[in-house]
Amino acid sequence: MSERAPVISIKTVTKRFGPVVAIDGVSVDLAEGEFFALLGPSGCGKTTLLRIIAGFETPDGGELLLDGEDIQRLRPRLRPINLMFQSYALFPHMSVRANIAYGLEMEGLAKAEIRRRVDEILDMTALGAFADRRPDKLSGGQRQRVALARALVKRPRVLLLDEPLGALDKKLREQMQLELKRMQEEIGITFVIVTHDQEEALVMADRIALMKDGRIEQLGTPRSLYEEPESRFVADFIGVTNLFEGTLADGGIGLNGHGVLPGRLAGHGAPGSPAAITLRPERVTLAATRPANGAPALEGRVAEIAYHGQSINAHVAVSGLAKPVLSRLSAADPAAATLKEGERVWCTWDPAFARVLTR
């Protein structure tokens, strides 16, 4: 849990849709002023959990607290929480200013106060020059900012974002990831984002809850989920990794035909039980000869080279392994320029970056 005080506490919340358990006893605290991501594949329960926080779904069990007070009986409009949908749901016949002001007008605020707050949020979201335009005259990124401004102008305690960048193209999505993070830090309220895009969560979130089958599989910082996964599911879902399947041995795993590969153990397991090592491609270096320092090494043949601009992915076929070993080299690395398909190489790495998984 974050060291900051919790604004929302979710305690053993469950939700069923007929025989399907969508949320299975989830407990997590969302800290004041943090950017929190609910991440996972389709059907894992992340959107259902977001809708429970917003008040659009009622849990079958558990508690939902805001600042220590039970809010389960509060209707969505009475909760100091705003939900921003992927579709943005802007009024097409209204200007940008009118769209942003609408919620404040419904609250009956004075016109002077509405104008002051709308002007403030227009400036913060860099929309001042577009205040009199209608949504159909805006780009996708501008419409996204209007929807965000409309949600923020009401000054909610928590802003919920359901796949907010899903409709944008890749380049604009990357720009808006940084923009969302900047605005969240500037405003200082709690953001909760639902996404299936692990890169999006890594870039923006302070903490990530990676969900699977209605449960939180692992909760932590982006770095901890990437560098220290606790299961095969986490290692494989977050980024790209090499998974070497073998049996648990002292100090690592036994790999058929290759002895014991060393690594740091995550969790517990009996010697000889199934286990795997996860190793990120950027940690794998390639050498023409076996390293003399005793580092772990696997000999193979370069089966494929994929050029990605800033990096090169080398796929190395190793005898006895079901999949090639993936090594990601910087395009600036001299070895990347001379590497050839069919070449015999040694894949080697620092054991400190190899993590042994027992589940």
C-alpha positions in Angstrom: 0.0 0.0 0.0 1.1 3.6 -0.6 2.3 5.6 2.4 -0.2 8.3 1.6 -3.6 8.2 3.4 -6.3 6.2 1.5 -9.1 8.1 -0.1 -10.9 5.0 -1.2 -10.8 1.6 0.6 -12.1 -1.5 -1.1 -12.5 -4.3 1.4 -13.2 -7.9 0.2 -15.6 -6.8 -2.5 -17.3 -9.4 -4.5 -19.6 -9.2 -7.5 -21.5 -11.9 -9.4 -23.4 -11.9 -12.6 -25.4 -15.1 -12.3 -22.9 -18.0 -12.1 -20.0 -15.8 -13.1 -17.8 -14.3 -10.4 -16.7 -11.0 -11.8 -15.0 -9.7 -8.6 -13.7 -12.2 -6.2 -12.9 -10.7 -2.7 -10.8 -7.8 -3.9 -9.2 -5.6 -1.2 -7.1 -2.5 -2.0 -6.6 1.0 -0.8 -6.4 3.9 -3.3 -4.2 6.7 -1.9 -4.8 10.4 -1.8 -3.4 12.0 -4.9 -2.0 8.9 -6.6 -2.4 7.7 -10.2 -3.7 4.2 -9.9 -4.2 1.7 -12.7 -6.5 -1.3 -13.0 -4.8 -3.4 -15.6 -5.6 -6.8 -17.1 -7.0 -8.7 -20.1 -10.7 -8.5 -21.2 -13.0 -10.1 -18.7 -10.7 -9.9 -15.7 -13.1 -7.6 -13.7 -11.3 -4.3 -13.9 -14.2 -2.4 -15.5 -16.7 -4.0 -13.1 -14.6 -2.8 -10.2 -14.4 0.7 -11.7 -18.2 0.8 -12.0 -18.6 -0.3 -8.4 -16.5 2.6 -7.3 -18.6 4.9 -9.5 -21.9 3.5 -8.1 -23.1 2.0 -11.4 -22.8 -1.5 -10.0 -23.7 -2.7 -6.5 -21.3 -5.3 -4.9 -22.7 -8.5 -3.5 -20.4 -8.4 -0.5 -17.6 -6.3 1.0 -17.2 -2.7 1.8 -16.5 0.5 -0.2 -15.3 3.4 1.9 -14.5 7.0 0.8 -12.5 8.9 3.5 -13.5 6.2 5.9 -17.3 6.5 5.2 -19.4 3.8 3.6 -20.7 5.1 0.2 -22.4 2.0 -1.1 -25.9 3.4 -0.6 -25.0 6.8 -2.3 -26.2 7.2 -5.8 -23.6 7.9 -8.5 -24.5 11.6 -8.7 -24.1 12.1 -5.0 -20.6 10.6 -4.8 -17.7 13.1 -5.1 -16.4 10.9 -8.0 -16.5 11.5 -11.7 -16.3 8.8 -14.4 -14.8 9.7 -17.8 -15.9 7.2 -20.6 -13.9 6.1 -23.6 -16.5 7.6 -25.9 -16.2 11.0 -24.2 -20.0 11.5 -24.5 -19.7 15.2 -25.5 -22.8 17.2 -26.5 -22.4 17.7 -30.2 -24.5 20.9 -30.4 -22.7 22.6 -27.6 -19.4 24.5 -27.7 -16.3 23.4 -25.7 -17.1 26.0 -23.1 -20.7 24.9 -22.8 -19.8 21.2 -22.6 -17.4 22.0 -19.7 -19.9 24.3 -17.9 -22.8 21.9 -18.1 -22.2 20.0 -14.9 -21.7 23.1 -12.9 -24.9 24.6 -14.3 -26.8 21.5 -13.2 -25.4 22.1 -9.7 -26.9 25.6 -9.7 -23.6 27.5 -9.2 -23.5 31.3 -9.8 -22.6 32.3 -13.4 -19.5 34.2 -12.2 -18.2 31.1 -10.4 -19.0 28.9 -13.4 -17.1 31.2 -15.7 -14.1 31.5 -13.3 -13.8 27.7 -13.0 -14.3 27.0 -16.7 -11.7 29.6 -17.6 -9.3 28.0 -15.1 -9.7 24.5 -16.6 -9.6 25.7 -20.2 -6.2 27.2 -19.4 -5.0 24.1 -17.6 -6.0 21.8 -20.5 -4.7 24.2 -23.2 -8.2 24.5 -24.7 -8.7 28.3 -24.5 -8.3 28.8 -28.2 -11.0 26.2 -28.9 -13.6 27.4 -26.3 -16.2 28.4 -28.9 -15.8 25.4 -31.2 -18.1 22.4 -31.3 -16.7 18.9 -30.8 -16.9 17.9 -34.5 -14.4 20.7 -35.2 -11.8 19.2 -32.9 -9.2 16.5 -33.2 -9.4 13.3 -31.2 -6.8 14.5 -28.7 -8.7 17.8 -28.3 -12.0 16.0 -27.7 -10.3 13.9 -25.1 -9.1 17.0 -23.3 -12.6 18.5 -23.4 -14.0 15.3 -21.7 -11.2 15.5 -19.2 -11.8 19.2 -18.5 -15.6 18.6 -18.1 -14.8 15.9 -15.5 -12.2 17.9 -13.6 -14.1 21.2 -13.5 -16.4 19.7 -10.9 -13.4 19.1 -8.6 -14.1 15.5 -7.7 -12.2 13.7 -5.0 -11.5 10.9 -7.4 -11.6 10.8 -11.2 -12.2 7.4 -12.9 -11.1 6.9 -16.5 -12.3 3.9 -18.5 -9.9 3.3 -21.4 -9.7 7.0 -22.0 -7.1 6.8 -24.7 -8.4 3.8 -26.6 -9.8 5.8 -29.5 -6.6 7.6 -30.3 -3.8 6.6 -32.7 -0.5 5.3 -31.3 1.5 8.6 -31.5 -1.3 10.7 -30.1 -2.0 8.2 -27.4 1.7 8.4 -26.2 1.5 12.2 -26.1 -1.7 12.1 -24.1 -0.3 9.6 -21.6 2.3 12.2 -20.6 -0.3 14.9 -20.7 -2.7 13.0 -18.4 0.1 12.3 -15.9 1.2 16.0 -15.9 -2.3 17.2 -15.3 -2.9 14.6 -12.5 0.3 15.7 -10.7 -0.7 19.4 -11.1 -4.2 19.0 -9.9 -3.3 16.5 -7.2 -6.5 14.4 -7.1 -6.7 10.6 -7.3 -6.9 9.2 -10.8 -8.0 5.6 -11.3 -7.6 4.4 -14.9 -8.8 1.1 -16.4 -6.7 -0.2 -19.3 -5.7 -3.4 -21.0 -2.5 -1.6 -22.4 0.4 -2.5 -20.1 2.6 0.2 -21.6 0.0 2.8 -20.8 -0.1 1.6 -17.2 3.7 1.6 -16.9 4.0 5.1 -18.2 1.3 6.8 -16.2 0.6 4.9 -12.9 2.2 5.3 -9.5 0.8 1.8 -8.7 -0.8 -0.9 -10.8 -3.2 -3.7 -9.8 -2.9 -6.4 -12.4 -6.1 -8.4 -12.4 -6.9 -11.9 -13.4 -10.2 -13.8 -13.1 -11.7 -11.2 -10.7 -8.7 -11.1 -8.4 -5.6 -8.9 -8.0 -2.7 -11.1 -9.3 -0.1 -8.6 -8.2 -0.1 -5.0 -6.8 2.8 -2.7 -6.9 4.8 0.0 -8.7 5.3 -0.3 -12.4 9.0 -1.1 -11.8 8.2 -3.8 -9.3 5.7 -5.6 -11.6 8.2 -5.4 -14.5 11.4 -6.3 -12.7 9.9 -8.5 -9.9 6.9 -10.4 -11.2 5.5 -13.0 -8.8 3.9 -15.4 -11.4 4.2 -16.5 -15.0 1.0 -14.5 -15.8 2.5 -11.2 -14.5 5.9 -11.8 -16.2 4.2 -12.6 -19.5 1.5 -9.8 -19.4 3.8 -7.0 -18.4 6.1 -6.3 -21.3 8.0 -9.1 -23.2 10.0 -11.8 -21.5 11.9 -15.0 -21.9 10.4 -17.9 -19.9 12.6 -20.9 -19.4 10.6 -23.8 -18.0 12.3 -26.4 -15.8 12.3 -27.7 -12.2 13.1 -26.0 -9.0 16.7 -26.5 -7.9 19.0 -25.0 -5.4 19.7 -21.4 -6.5 17.7 -21.6 -9.7 16.0 -24.1 -12.1 17.2 -27.3 -13.6 16.9 -27.0 -17.4 16.9 -30.3 -19.3 20.3 -30.6 -21.2 21.6 -27.3 -19.8 22.2 -27.9 -16.1 21.1 -25.4 -13.5 20.3 -21.8 -14.5 20.7 -19.5 -11.5 18.1 -16.9 -10.5 16.4 -15.2 -7.6 13.5 -17.1 -6.1 10.0 -15.5 -6.0 7.7 -17.4 -3.7 8.1 -20.9 -2.4 8.3 -24.4 -3.9 9.5 -27.9 -3.3 12.8 -29.0 -5.0 12.0 -30.8 -8.2 8.6 -29.1 -8.7 7.8 -27.2 -11.9 9.4 -23.7 -12.0 10.4 -21.1 -14.6 12.9 -18.3 -15.0 11.7 -15.0 -16.4 14.4 -12.9 -18.1 13.7 -9.7 -19.9 15.2 -9.5 -23.5 17.2 -6.3 -22.7 19.1 -8.2 -20.1 20.3 -10.9 -22.5 23.6 -10.1 -24.3 25.1 -12.0 -27.2 28.7 -13.1 -27.4 30.8 -15.0 -30.0 32.4 -17.1 -27.3 31.3 -18.5 -24.0 31.9 -15.9 -21.2 34.9 -16.7 -19.0 33.4 -15.2 -15.9 31.1 -18.2 -15.2 27.9 -16.3 -16.0 25.0 -18.4 -17.2 25.1 -19.0 -21.0 23.2 -20.8 -23.6 24.6 -21.5 -27.0 22.4 -21.2 -30.1 22.0 -20.0 -33.6 20.5 -16.6 -34.6 17.2 -17.7 -36.3 15.8 -14.2 -37.0 16.6 -10.5 -36.7 13.8 -8.0 -36.4 14.7 -4.3 -36.9 12.6 -1.9 -34.7 14.4 1.4 -35.3 15.8 2.2 -31.9 16.4 -1.5 -31.2 17.0 -4.9 -32.8 15.4 -8.1 -31.6 17.5 -11.2 -32.1 15.8 -14.6 -31.8 18.3 -17.3 -30.9 17.3 -20.9 -31.4 18.7 -23.0 -28.5 18.6 -26.8 -28.5 16.1 -28.2 -26.1 14.1 -25.0 -25.7 10.6 -24.8 -27.1 11.0 -21.1 -28.0 14.0 -19.1 -29.2 15.8 -16.9 -26.7 15.0 -13.2 -27.3 17.7 -10.6 -27.0 17.0 -6.9 -27.4 20.0 -4.9 -28.6 20.2 -1.1 -28.9 20.6 0.0 -32.5 23.6 1.9 -31.3 25.3 -1.3 -30.0 28.1 -2.2 -32.5 27.2 -5.9 -32.1 23.7 -5.1 -33.6 25.2 -3.9 -36.8 27.3 -7.0 -37.5 24.9 -9.7 -36.3 23.9 -12.1 -39.0 21.1 -14.7 -39.2 22.6 -18.2 -38.9 25.4 -17.0 -36.7 26.4 -19.1 -33.7 26.3 -17.1 -30.5 26.2 -17.4 -26.7 23.2 -15.9 -24.9 24.4 -14.7 -21.5 23.1 -12.5 -18.6 23.6 -11.4 -15.0 21.8 -13.9 -12.7 20.6 -11.0 -10.6 18.1 -10.2 -13.4 16.8 -13.7 -13.7 13.7 -14.4 -11.5 12.6 -17.9 -10.5 8.8 -18.3 -10.6 7.0 -21.2 -8.9 3.5 -20.3 -10.1 
